[in-house]
Amino acid sequence: MAKEDQAPAEVEAEGGGKKKMIMIIGAAVVVAIVLGVVAFMMLGKGDKKTAKEGDAAQVEGKAAEGGHGAAPAASAGGHGAPAAGGAAGGPAANIFPLEPFIVNIYDGQELRYLKVKIELDMVGPAVKAEIEGRLAPIRDAILVLLSAKTLQDVQDVQGKNNLKDEILGAINKHIPPGKIAKVYFTDFVVQ
């Protein structure tokens, strides 16, 4: 009789083990699905953010093309009207935006990230072709220059102004000097 009592207990233990295994596998599948959905949402938001930044840049670019008082003054023939033979785009036509730079910099204790957006003020619209033709060496020179900096080098206004001069010098090694009038930082973040 003792054997008969043990047999149902063993069968019950095996059935309980299978149920536990199914529950564990089910929980693992649910966790995997949740993680997949979260990852998809995070990646999807990154694309939307990039698209929104692009839309904002287009709006800013269109606003800059119009210039200060361009519409009313141009219709009235005032000082906002384009000069004969001049570029209708105005000063914004001479700005060349570079893709953002993200580099590691050292702050004395740990590595930090530096994100910089740079725009170049060209002396004329014809310089754009020269920049585009030498874009890879120009970006390389700027990346090397930025990654050699420390937090103390770029922390204050003087450091940022020195960095602009150094970037201009690095660019002038790849295109003839005098083609770029100024370097502008449109975004400068250390994290």
N, C-alpha and C positions, 0 to 999 in steps of 0.2 A: 504494500500500500504506500510505502514511502516513495517508491519509484513513480507511482502514478501521480502523487502530489508534486513531484519535481518536474515532470514532463510539461504540465500546463504552465508552470512558472518559467521554464526555459523558453517555451514558445512565445510567451508574453514578453520576455526580455528581448528576444530577437525582433519581434514586431515593434517594440518601443525603440530599439536601436535604429531600425529602418526609418521610423517616423522622425527621429532626431536627425538622421542624416539628410532626409528630404527637407526638413525645416532649415538646416544649416545651408544646404545648397540653394534653397529658395531665398534665404536671406542674403547670400552672397550675390545672387543674380539681381536682386532688388538694389543692393548697394552699388553694383556695377552700372546698372541702368541710371540710377540717380547721379552718380559721378559723371557718366557720359552726358546726361542732360545739362548738368552744371558746366562742364567743359564746353559744350556746344553754345550755351548761353554766353559764357565769358568770351569766346572767340567771336561770336556774333556781335557783341557789344563793341569789341575792338574795331571791327569793320565799320560799324555805324559811326564810331567816334572819328575814324579816319575820314569817312565820307563827310561828316559835319565839318571837320577842319578844312577839307578841300572846298566845301561850299562857302565857308567863312572867308577863305583866302580869295575865292572868286569875287565875292561881294566887296571885300576890301580892295581888290585890284580894280574893279569897276568904279568904285568910289574914288580911288586915287587917279584913275584915268581922267575923270571929269575935272579934277583940279579944283582949286578954290574959286568959287564964283563963275565957273566956266559957262554954265547954261545961260544965266541972265546976261552976263557981259558979252558973250558971243552973239546972242541974238540982237543985242543993242549995238554991236560993233565996238564995244569998249575994250579995256585992257585985257580982258579974258579971252578975246578972240585969237585964234592961232595966227601967227605972223605969216606973211606970204612966203611960201616955200618952206615953212617950218613944219615940224612933225605935229600932226593933229593929236597924237597920244599924249603929248606933254612930257614932263619929267618922269612919269611912271614908265614910259616906254624905255627908259635907260636903266631900269632896275632889273638885275638878274638874280632871282632867288636860287640859292643852293638847297639841296635836300638837307635835312637836319643831321647834325653830327652828334653821336653819342660815344663818349670815351670814358675810360677809367682815369681818375686822378687821385693822387695820394694826399691825405691831409695831415700826415705826421703820425697818425695812429692806425688808420684803416683806409681802404680804397673807397672812393666815392664815385658817383656817376656825374658827368658833366654833359648836359644836352644844350647844344647851341644851334640856333638857326641864323644863317648869315645871308645877307643880301648885298650884292655888289652894285655900286653906282658907276655905270660905264660912261665914258666921255661921249659916246655916240652909239646909236643902235647897231652900227656895223660891227662893233666889238663882240656882239653876242655870238656870231659865228666862230670867232677866234676862241672864245671861252668854251663853247660847246665842243670844239675840236680838240681841246686840251683839258677837258673836264676831269678825266681820270687822274692825270698827274697833279692837277690843282687840288682835287679832293684829298689825294694821298698826302700832299705836302701839308695841308691844313690838319688832317688827322694826326700826322706825326707831331706837328707843332702842339696841338691841343693835348695829346696824351703825354707830352713831356712836362706839362704844367702841374703845379701843385695847387692846393686850395688857397694857400697864401698868395700865390702868383695872380690869381684871378678874383680874389675876394673883394677888393675895393675898386673904386672908380678908376684910379690911376692904373691899376693892374689890367683892367678891361681895356682902357685906352692903349696901353702898351701892346696888349694882345692884338688889337685892331691893326696897329702899325706892323707888327710881326706878320700877321696874315697877309697884309698888303704886300710886304716884302717877299713872302713865299709865293704869292700869285705872280708877282713881277718877274720871277725866275722862269716862269713858264709861258708868259705872253709878254710882248714888249712893254717896258715901263711906261706909265702915263696913260694907259688905256683904261685903268680903273681909278676913278677919282676918290672914292671913299668906300669903306667897309662898314656895314651896319649890322648890329646884333638885333634881331627881331624877337629872339627868345633866348634866355640865358638862365639855365636852371642847374643848380648843384644839389645832389641828393645823397 
